[in-house]
């Protein structure tokens, strides 16, 4: 599959979420590319009407690229819990309500697990999923996905990260994403895995992480 290389020096991070903007800026910083967020540019937040993470990432990336005239990188990610039928999934942010109260969102997940009788670690399985879409003003887009699997713990642990991080314990780890230092989380997270594919295929950087990501090229 042929992928388009990124050859510019400025990129819009198509998000108004400070946590996501910070993580993406940290990941892309070593490339020497200047980043600016959609929020900083005053771009409106498009309505996320997609049915999948990829759909919504593309909606946000195309909207930001079209409005700014610059390539735009969008993330759509969330927590998929097996015992909840994959919820909250693409509605992960909406579970936090208009006030972005993720303590409330985590409580909803825990209540759902309790109602489902998910009392053992094996019954409390979940995965963080990330879709990254890089869109150019001409309509071309590249999409990359990453996944990390783990267990949902209660009560939440740690004040690092954002969103559902304090209740997510990745497989093989002793600390939740909420307890990990940013560098440690970046090394294994769903976003890092999607970003590794982006780096490999679009920025032509080497990466050893080939097990948990997929990449597709889309135009139009």
Secondary structure, DSSP 8 states (H G I E B T S, - for coil): --------SEEEE----HHHHHHHHHHHHTTT-EEEEHHHHT--------SSHHHHHHHHHHHHHHHHSS-EEEEEEEEEEGGGTT-BGGGTTGGGTTTT-HHHHHHHHHHHHHHTT--SGGGGEEEEEEEEEEE-TTS-EEEEEEEEEEEE-SS---SSSSTTGGGEEETT-SS-TTTS-HHHHHHHSHHHHHHHHHHHHTS----S--SSEEEEEE--
